[in-house]
Amino acid sequence: MKTLHGVQNWVGGLLLASAAGFTVASGVLSSTFDWPDILREPAPVVLASFHAGGPSLVWTWFAVAWTYALVGVPMSMMSAALGRGTDPVLRTAGAIGAASALLSLIGFLRWVFVVPALAGSWAAGDTAARPAIEAAWTARHQFGGALLGEHLGQVLAIVWSATVSVVVLRSGALPHWIGWSGLAASALYLLNQGDVLATAVPGVPVWEPAGLIGGTAWGLWVAAVGVVLIARRHSASTGSIRVAR
């Protein structure tokens, strides 16, 4: 039992740390780089803005990438935290969740290792060279951003949260409100795929608030799971003390 409580404490703490860290880092990014709205701007606008941001913007992206990637660890440990370490569904979901964090990490880190060189070349290039640089940026943006991070990364994260929510509802491993709210947050977050697909397939229906509302709801749900896991651990510890008395 002590082992289970220890795992719940670690997983809950990591969920909270990743949610809080990403919220702070992405908040800084939003205020300094107009993220995520700038992702849909034309290449010249993005490259000029990124180059103007300098090294501090690169480090902000570095922080955003790794604070989000941290969530992959508790995702992979959720089966153990729920006391269902041999559950094949949760173990599979854990692998899917870890994969989603890795794909999102790759998508975020392109801003650290790929975009600076393109933005620098664009800023230093003449009008004849810029169209080729803009085409290179667009190709990498669609592959690393839209495909890996925004599509595969988000969809796999949604699969993880929806699976955990269903298991919670069926098993009672956590309060049922965690399961229902997880399904609701997952559904809202999935609506953001319209915006992602529209970057490649014109005419796909897009609900503009889906990214903000869905992403925020999903992040709050992750933090709520963390709080519940820690609270259960401490409640169990308090209960043990009372029994001993």
Phi and psi in degrees as GROMACS dihedral restraints (atoms count N, CA, C in turn):
[ dihedral_restraints ]
;  ai    aj    ak    al  type     phi  dphi    fc
    3     4     5     6     1   -61.5    20    10
    4     5     6     7     1   -36.5    20    10
    6     7     8     9     1   -63.4    20    10
    7     8     9    10     1   -44.0    20    10
    9    10    11    12     1   -60.9    20    10
   10    11    12    13     1   -44.5    20    10
   12    13    14    15     1   -64.0    20    10
   13    14    15    16     1   -37.1    20    10
   15    16    17    18     1   -64.7    20    10
   16    17    18    19     1   -41.9    20    10
   18    19    20    21     1   -64.5    20    10
   19    20    21    22     1   -42.9    20    10
   21    22    23    24     1   -61.0    20    10
   22    23    24    25     1   -39.0    20    10
   24    25    26    27     1   -65.1    20    10
   25    26    27    28     1   -44.5    20    10
   27    28    29    30     1   -65.8    20    10
   28    29    30    31     1   -48.1    20    10
   30    31    32    33     1   -64.0    20    10
   31    32    33    34     1   -44.8    20    10
   33    34    35    36     1   -60.7    20    10
   34    35    36    37     1   -43.6    20    10
   36    37    38    39     1   -63.9    20    10
   37    38    39    40     1   -40.5    20    10
   39    40    41    42     1   -68.3    20    10
   40    41    42    43     1   -37.8    20    10
   42    43    44    45     1   -62.0    20    10
   43    44    45    46     1   -44.6    20    10
   45    46    47    48     1   -65.6    20    10
   46    47    48    49     1   -42.8    20    10
   48    49    50    51     1   -63.4    20    10
   49    50    51    52     1   -43.3    20    10
   51    52    53    54     1   -67.1    20    10
   52    53    54    55     1   -42.4    20    10
   54    55    56    57     1   -63.9    20    10
   55    56    57    58     1   -44.7    20    10
   57    58    59    60     1   -68.8    20    10
   58    59    60    61     1   -44.2    20    10
   60    61    62    63     1   -62.9    20    10
   61    62    63    64     1   -43.9    20    10
   63    64    65    66     1   -67.0    20    10
   64    65    66    67     1   -37.3    20    10
   66    67    68    69     1   -61.2    20    10
   67    68    69    70     1   -44.9    20    10
   69    70    71    72     1   -66.8    20    10
   70    71    72    73     1   -49.3    20    10
   72    73    74    75     1   -64.1    20    10
   73    74    75    76     1   -44.4    20    10
   75    76    77    78     1   -70.2    20    10
   76    77    78    79     1   -28.7    20    10
   78    79    80    81     1   -64.5    20    10
   79    80    81    82     1   -41.9    20    10
   81    82    83    84     1   -63.4    20    10
   82    83    84    85     1   -42.4    20    10
   84    85    86    87     1   -62.5    20    10
   85    86    87    88     1   -41.3    20    10
   87    88    89    90     1   -62.8    20    10
   88    89    90    91     1   -39.0    20    10
   90    91    92    93     1   -77.5    20    10
   91    92    93    94     1   -23.7    20    10
   93    94    95    96     1  -104.2    20    10
   94    95    96    97     1   -19.7    20    10
   96    97    98    99     1  -134.2    20    10
   97    98    99   100     1     6.6    20    10
   99   100   101   102     1    55.8    20    10
  100   101   102   103     1    37.2    20    10
  102   103   104   105     1   -81.2    20    10
  103   104   105   106     1   140.1    20    10
  105   106   107   108     1   -95.2    20    10
  106   107   108   109     1     0.1    20    10
  108   109   110   111     1   -59.3    20    10
  109   110   111   112     1   -34.4    20    10
  111   112   113   114     1   -65.9    20    10
  112   113   114   115     1   -18.8    20    10
  114   115   116   117     1   -62.4    20    10
  115   116   117   118     1   -23.5    20    10
  117   118   119   120     1   -99.8    20    10
  118   119   120   121     1     7.0    20    10
  120   121   122   123     1   -81.3    20    10
  121   122   123   124     1   159.3    20    10
  123   124   125   126     1   -60.9    20    10
  124   125   126   127     1   154.6    20    10
  126   127   128   129     1   -52.9    20    10
  127   128   129   130     1   -44.9    20    10
  129   130   131   132     1   -58.7    20    10
  130   131   132   133     1   -37.8    20    10
  132   133   134   135     1   -66.0    20    10
  133   134   135   136     1   -45.4    20    10
  135   136   137   138     1   -66.3    20    10
  136   137   138   139     1   -47.2    20    10
  138   139   140   141     1   -65.2    20    10
  139   140   141   142     1   -41.3    20    10
  141   142   143   144     1   -64.8    20    10
  142   143   144   145     1   -43.6    20    10
  144   145   146   147     1   -65.7    20    10
  145   146   147   148     1   -40.8    20    10
  147   148   149   150     1   -65.6    20    10
  148   149   150   151     1   -43.9    20    10
  150   151   152   153     1   -62.4    20    10
  151   152   153   154     1   -37.4    20    10
  153   154   155   156     1   -68.1    20    10
  154   155   156   157     1   -26.0    20    10
  156   157   158   159     1   -69.4    20    10
  157   158   159   160     1   -25.1    20    10
  159   160   161   162     1    66.6    20    10
  160   161   162   163     1  -166.3    20    10
  162   163   164   165     1   -58.9    20    10
  163   164   165   166     1   -32.6    20    10
  165   166   167   168     1   -62.7    20    10
  166   167   168   169     1   -34.9    20    10
  168   169   170   171     1   -69.5    20    10
  169   170   171   172     1   -37.7    20    10
  171   172   173   174     1   -62.3    20    10
  172   173   174   175     1   -43.5    20    10
  174   175   176   177     1   -67.4    20    10
  175   176   177   178     1   -32.0    20    10
  177   178   179   180     1   -64.0    20    10
  178   179   180   181     1   -43.6    20    10
  180   181   182   183     1   -63.2    20    10
  181   182   183   184     1   -36.6    20    10
  183   184   185   186     1   -61.2    20    10
  184   185   186   187     1   -43.3    20    10
  186   187   188   189     1   -67.2    20    10
  187   188   189   190     1   -42.0    20    10
  189   190   191   192     1   -59.1    20    10
  190   191   192   193     1   -45.3    20    10
  192   193   194   195     1   -60.5    20    10
  193   194   195   196     1   -50.0    20    10
  195   196   197   198     1   -81.3    20    10
  196   197   198   199     1   -26.5    20    10
  198   199   200   201     1   -69.5    20    10
  199   200   201   202     1   -35.7    20    10
  201   202   203   204     1   -70.8    20    10
  202   203   204   205     1   -42.2    20    10
  204   205   206   207     1   -59.9    20    10
  205   206   207   208     1   -26.5    20    10
  207   208   209   210     1   -57.6    20    10
  208   209   210   211     1   -29.0    20    10
  210   211   212   213     1   -66.7    20    10
  211   212   213   214     1   -19.5    20    10
  213   214   215   216     1   -63.2    20    10
  214   215   216   217     1   -29.3    20    10
  216   217   218   219     1   -67.5    20    10
  217   218   219   220     1   -55.1    20    10
  219   220   221   222     1   -66.0    20    10
  220   221   222   223     1   -27.9    20    10
  222   223   224   225     1   -58.1    20    10
  223   224   225   226     1   -44.8    20    10
  225   226   227   228     1   -73.0    20    10
  226   227   228   229     1   -17.7    20    10
  228   229   230   231     1  -101.1    20    10
  229   230   231   232     1     4.0    20    10
  231   232   233   234     1   -63.0    20    10
  232   233   234   235     1   -35.3    20    10
  234   235   236   237     1   -61.2    20    10
  235   236   237   238     1   -41.2    20    10
  237   238   239   240     1   -68.6    20    10
  238   239   240   241     1   -39.4    20    10
  240   241   242   243     1   -65.7    20    10
  241   242   243   244     1   -28.2    20    10
  243   244   245   246     1   -90.8    20    10
  244   245   246   247     1     4.7    20    10
  246   247   248   249     1    71.5    20    10
  247   248   249   250     1    25.3    20    10
  249   250   251   252     1  -130.5    20    10
  250   251   252   253     1    53.0    20    10
  252   253   254   255     1   -62.7    20    10
  253   254   255   256     1   -22.5    20    10
  255   256   257   258     1  -100.1    20    10
  256   257   258   259     1     3.1    20    10
  258   259   260   261     1   -69.1    20    10
  259   260   261   262     1   114.7    20    10
  261   262   263   264     1   -64.7    20    10
  262   263   264   265     1   -30.8    20    10
  264   265   266   267     1   -67.3    20    10
  265   266   267   268     1   -47.3    20    10
  267   268   269   270     1   -69.0    20    10
  268   269   270   271     1   -35.8    20    10
  270   271   272   273     1   -65.8    20    10
  271   272   273   274     1   -40.1    20    10
  273   274   275   276     1   -65.4    20    10
  274   275   276   277     1   -42.2    20    10
  276   277   278   279     1   -61.3    20    10
  277   278   279   280     1   -37.4    20    10
  279   280   281   282     1   -62.7    20    10
  280   281   282   283     1   -41.1    20    10
  282   283   284   285     1   -65.6    20    10
  283   284   285   286     1   -40.1    20    10
  285   286   287   288     1   -64.2    20    10
  286   287   288   289     1   -42.5    20    10
  288   289   290   291     1   -62.7    20    10
  289   290   291   292     1   -43.4    20    10
  291   292   293   294     1   -62.7    20    10
  292   293   294   295     1   -39.4    20    10
  294   295   296   297     1   -64.1    20    10
  295   296   297   298     1   -38.4    20    10
  297   298   299   300     1   -64.3    20    10
  298   299   300   301     1   -40.5    20    10
  300   301   302   303     1   -65.3    20    10
  301   302   303   304     1   -39.2    20    10
  303   304   305   306     1   -65.1    20    10
  304   305   306   307     1   -44.6    20    10
  306   307   308   309     1   -63.8    20    10
  307   308   309   310     1   -41.6    20    10
  309   310   311   312     1   -65.3    20    10
  310   311   312   313     1   -38.1    20    10
  312   313   314   315     1   -59.8    20    10
  313   314   315   316     1   -45.4    20    10
  315   316   317   318     1   -60.5    20    10
  316   317   318   319     1   -43.9    20    10
  318   319   320   321     1   -61.0    20    10
  319   320   321   322     1   -44.1    20    10
  321   322   323   324     1   -67.0    20    10
  322   323   324   325     1   -41.1    20    10
  324   325   326   327     1   -72.0    20    10
  325   326   327   328     1   -10.4    20    10
  327   328   329   330     1   -63.3    20    10
  328   329   330   331     1   -27.0    20    10
  330   331   332   333     1   -71.0    20    10
  331   332   333   334     1   -16.7    20    10
  333   334   335   336     1   -95.6    20    10
  334   335   336   337     1   -40.3    20    10
  336   337   338   339     1  -108.3    20    10
  337   338   339   340     1   -15.2    20    10
  339   340   341   342     1  -116.5    20    10
  340   341   342   343     1   -50.6    20    10
  342   343   344   345     1   -64.2    20    10
  343   344   345   346     1   -38.2    20    10
  345   346   347   348     1   -55.3    20    10
  346   347   348   349     1   -41.7    20    10
  348   349   350   351     1   -66.2    20    10
  349   350   351   352     1   -41.5    20    10
  351   352   353   354     1   -65.1    20    10
  352   353   354   355     1   -43.7    20    10
  354   355   356   357     1   -65.5    20    10
  355   356   357   358     1   -38.8    20    10
  357   358   359   360     1   -65.7    20    10
  358   359   360   361     1   -42.8    20    10
  360   361   362   363     1   -65.0    20    10
  361   362   363   364     1   -38.6    20    10
  363   364   365   366     1   -65.3    20    10
  364   365   366   367     1   -44.2    20    10
  366   367   368   369     1   -65.7    20    10
  367   368   369   370     1   -34.0    20    10
  369   370   371   372     1   -88.6    20    10
  370   371   372   373     1   -15.6    20    10
  372   373   374   375     1   -78.5    20    10
  373   374   375   376     1   161.4    20    10
  375   376   377   378     1   -89.0    20    10
  376   377   378   379     1   178.5    20    10
  378   379   380   381     1   -64.0    20    10
  379   380   381   382     1   -24.1    20    10
  381   382   383   384     1   -76.4    20    10
  382   383   384   385     1   -34.0    20    10
  384   385   386   387     1   -83.3    20    10
  385   386   387   388     1   -26.2    20    10
  387   388   389   390     1   -61.7    20    10
  388   389   390   391     1   -40.0    20    10
  390   391   392   393     1   -58.2    20    10
  391   392   393   394     1   -37.7    20    10
  393   394   395   396     1   -67.9    20    10
  394   395   396   397     1   -39.5    20    10
  396   397   398   399     1   -66.7    20    10
  397   398   399   400     1   -39.7    20    10
  399   400   401   402     1   -64.8    20    10
  400   401   402   403     1   -37.0    20    10
  402   403   404   405     1   -66.6    20    10
  403   404   405   406     1   -40.3    20    10
  405   406   407   408     1   -64.3    20    10
  406   407   408   409     1   -41.5    20    10
  408   409   410   411     1   -60.8    20    10
  409   410   411   412     1   -46.5    20    10
  411   412   413   414     1   -61.5    20    10
  412   413   414   415     1   -42.6    20    10
  414   415   416   417     1   -62.3    20    10
  415   416   417   418     1   -45.0    20    10
  417   418   419   420     1   -70.8    20    10
  418   419   420   421     1   -33.4    20    10
  420   421   422   423     1   -66.7    20    10
  421   422   423   424     1   -42.6    20    10
  423   424   425   426     1   -67.9    20    10
  424   425   426   427     1   -38.3    20    10
  426   427   428   429     1   -76.2    20    10
  427   428   429   430     1   -56.1    20    10
  429   430   431   432     1   -74.7    20    10
  430   431   432   433     1   -32.4    20    10
  432   433   434   435     1   -92.7    20    10
  433   434   435   436     1   -67.0    20    10
  435   436   437   438     1   -65.2    20    10
  436   437   438   439     1   -45.4    20    10
  438   439   440   441     1   -76.2    20    10
  439   440   441   442     1   -59.7    20    10
  441   442   443   444     1   -73.7    20    10
  442   443   444   445     1   -53.7    20    10
  444   445   446   447     1   -79.3    20    10
  445   446   447   448     1   -54.8    20    10
  447   448   449   450     1   -79.6    20    10
  448   449   450   451     1   -31.3    20    10
  450   451   452   453     1   -93.7    20    10
  451   452   453   454     1   -70.0    20    10
  453   454   455   456     1   -62.9    20    10
  454   455   456   457     1   -45.9    20    10
  456   457   458   459     1   -60.2    20    10
  457   458   459   460     1   -47.5    20    10
  459   460   461   462     1   -70.4    20    10
  460   461   462   463     1   -43.3    20    10
  462   463   464   465     1   -62.7    20    10
  463   464   465   466     1   -42.9    20    10
  465   466   467   468     1   -67.1    20    10
  466   467   468   469     1   -35.4    20    10
  468   469   470   471     1   -64.3    20    10
  469   470   471   472     1   -37.8    20    10
  471   472   473   474     1   -67.8    20    10
  472   473   474   475     1   -39.7    20    10
  474   475   476   477     1   -59.3    20    10
  475   476   477   478     1   -42.8    20    10
  477   478   479   480     1   -61.7    20    10
  478   479   480   481     1   -51.7    20    10
  480   481   482   483     1   -66.2    20    10
  481   482   483   484     1   -38.0    20    10
  483   484   485   486     1   -66.4    20    10
  484   485   486   487     1   -39.9    20    10
  486   487   488   489     1   -65.3    20    10
  487   488   489   490     1   -46.3    20    10
  489   490   491   492     1   -59.3    20    10
  490   491   492   493     1   -41.2    20    10
  492   493   494   495     1   -63.4    20    10
  493   494   495   496     1   -43.2    20    10
  495   496   497   498     1   -65.1    20    10
  496   497   498   499     1   -42.8    20    10
  498   499   500   501     1   -62.3    20    10
  499   500   501   502     1   -40.4    20    10
  501   502   503   504     1   -61.3    20    10
  502   503   504   505     1   -43.9    20    10
  504   505   506   507     1   -66.1    20    10
  505   506   507   508     1   -37.0    20    10
  507   508   509   510     1   -80.3    20    10
  508   509   510   511     1   -31.1    20    10
  510   511   512   513     1  -102.0    20    10
  511   512   513   514     1   -23.8    20    10
  513   514   515   516     1    73.6    20    10
  514   515   516   517     1    19.6    20    10
  516   517   518   519     1   -64.4    20    10
  517   518   519   520     1   -28.4    20    10
  519   520   521   522     1  -134.4    20    10
  520   521   522   523     1   166.3    20    10
  522   523   524   525     1   -54.4    20    10
  523   524   525   526     1   145.1    20    10
  525   526   527   528     1   -61.5    20    10
  526   527   528   529     1   -27.4    20    10
  528   529   530   531     1   -64.7    20    10
  529   530   531   532     1   -27.2    20    10
  531   532   533   534     1   -65.2    20    10
  532   533   534   535     1   -42.2    20    10
  534   535   536   537     1   -65.4    20    10
  535   536   537   538     1   -48.2    20    10
  537   538   539   540     1   -66.8    20    10
  538   539   540   541     1   -42.5    20    10
  540   541   542   543     1   -67.7    20    10
  541   542   543   544     1   -32.4    20    10
  543   544   545   546     1   -65.6    20    10
  544   545   546   547     1   -40.9    20    10
  546   547   548   549     1   -65.4    20    10
  547   548   549   550     1   -40.6    20    10
  549   550   551   552     1   -64.9    20    10
  550   551   552   553     1   -45.2    20    10
  552   553   554   555     1   -64.1    20    10
  553   554   555   556     1   -39.0    20    10
  555   556   557   558     1   -63.4    20    10
  556   557   558   559     1   -42.1    20    10
  558   559   560   561     1   -65.1    20    10
  559   560   561   562     1   -42.8    20    10
  561   562   563   564     1   -63.2    20    10
  562   563   564   565     1   -42.9    20    10
  564   565   566   567     1   -65.5    20    10
  565   566   567   568     1   -34.6    20    10
  567   568   569   570     1   -64.1    20    10
  568   569   570   571     1   -29.5    20    10
  570   571   572   573     1   -62.2    20    10
  571   572   573   574     1   -22.0    20    10
  573   574   575   576     1   -66.4    20    10
  574   575   576   577     1   -16.8    20    10
  576   577   578   579     1   -65.5    20    10
  577   578   579   580     1   -21.4    20    10
  579   580   581   582     1   -60.8    20    10
  580   581   582   583     1   -44.4    20    10
  582   583   584   585     1   -65.2    20    10
  583   584   585   586     1   -38.7    20    10
  585   586   587   588     1   -67.1    20    10
  586   587   588   589     1   -48.2    20    10
  588   589   590   591     1   -65.3    20    10
  589   590   591   592     1   -29.8    20    10
  591   592   593   594     1   -65.4    20    10
  592   593   594   595     1   -19.6    20    10
  594   595   596   597     1   -70.4    20    10
  595   596   597   598     1   -18.4    20    10
  597   598   599   600     1  -117.2    20    10
  598   599   600   601     1   -28.6    20    10
  600   601   602   603     1  -124.4    20    10
  601   602   603   604     1    95.0    20    10
  603   604   605   606     1   -59.2    20    10
  604   605   606   607     1   142.2    20    10
  606   607   608   609     1    98.6    20    10
  607   608   609   610     1    -9.5    20    10
  609   610   611   612     1   -65.7    20    10
  610   611   612   613     1   132.6    20    10
  612   613   614   615     1   -58.6    20    10
  613   614   615   616     1   135.1    20    10
  615   616   617   618     1  -127.2    20    10
  616   617   618   619     1   128.6    20    10
  618   619   620   621     1  -105.4    20    10
  619   620   621   622     1   104.5    20    10
  621   622   623   624     1   -53.1    20    10
  622   623   624   625     1   -43.1    20    10
  624   625   626   627     1   -74.1    20    10
  625   626   627   628     1    -4.9    20    10
  627   628   629   630     1   -58.8    20    10
  628   629   630   631     1   -41.5    20    10
  630   631   632   633     1   -62.6    20    10
  631   632   633   634     1   -48.5    20    10
  633   634   635   636     1   -68.0    20    10
  634   635   636   637     1   -50.5    20    10
  636   637   638   639     1   -67.6    20    10
  637   638   639   640     1   -48.0    20    10
  639   640   641   642     1   -64.9    20    10
  640   641   642   643     1   -46.0    20    10
  642   643   644   645     1   -63.6    20    10
  643   644   645   646     1   -40.7    20    10
  645   646   647   648     1   -65.6    20    10
  646   647   648   649     1   -44.1    20    10
  648   649   650   651     1   -62.5    20    10
  649   650   651   652     1   -41.2    20    10
  651   652   653   654     1   -65.5    20    10
  652   653   654   655     1   -43.3    20    10
  654   655   656   657     1   -64.1    20    10
  655   656   657   658     1   -40.3    20    10
  657   658   659   660     1   -65.4    20    10
  658   659   660   661     1   -36.7    20    10
  660   661   662   663     1   -65.3    20    10
  661   662   663   664     1   -42.6    20    10
  663   664   665   666     1   -58.0    20    10
  664   665   666   667     1   -45.8    20    10
  666   667   668   669     1   -63.8    20    10
  667   668   669   670     1   -38.8    20    10
  669   670   671   672     1   -63.8    20    10
  670   671   672   673     1   -40.3    20    10
  672   673   674   675     1   -61.1    20    10
  673   674   675   676     1   -42.0    20    10
  675   676   677   678     1   -60.5    20    10
  676   677   678   679     1   -44.8    20    10
  678   679   680   681     1   -62.7    20    10
  679   680   681   682     1   -44.3    20    10
  681   682   683   684     1   -63.6    20    10
  682   683   684   685     1   -41.8    20    10
  684   685   686   687     1   -62.9    20    10
  685   686   687   688     1   -43.6    20    10
  687   688   689   690     1   -66.8    20    10
  688   689   690   691     1   -41.5    20    10
  690   691   692   693     1   -63.6    20    10
  691   692   693   694     1   -39.5    20    10
  693   694   695   696     1   -64.6    20    10
  694   695   696   697     1   -38.8    20    10
  696   697   698   699     1   -63.8    20    10
  697   698   699   700     1   -46.2    20    10
  699   700   701   702     1   -71.0    20    10
  700   701   702   703     1   -34.9    20    10
  702   703   704   705     1   -63.7    20    10
  703   704   705   706     1   -41.4    20    10
  705   706   707   708     1   -65.2    20    10
  706   707   708   709     1   -38.5    20    10
  708   709   710   711     1   -65.8    20    10
  709   710   711   712     1   -41.4    20    10
  711   712   713   714     1   -64.4    20    10
  712   713   714   715     1   -41.1    20    10
  714   715   716   717     1   -62.5    20    10
  715   716   717   718     1   -37.6    20    10
  717   718   719   720     1   -66.1    20    10
  718   719   720   721     1   -38.2    20    10
  720   721   722   723     1   -66.1    20    10
  721   722   723   724     1   -40.7    20    10
  723   724   725   726     1   -65.0    20    10
  724   725   726   727     1   -38.6    20    10
  726   727   728   729     1   -65.3    20    10
  727   728   729   730     1   -40.7    20    10
  729   730   731   732     1   -62.8    20    10
  730   731   732   733     1   -33.3    20    10
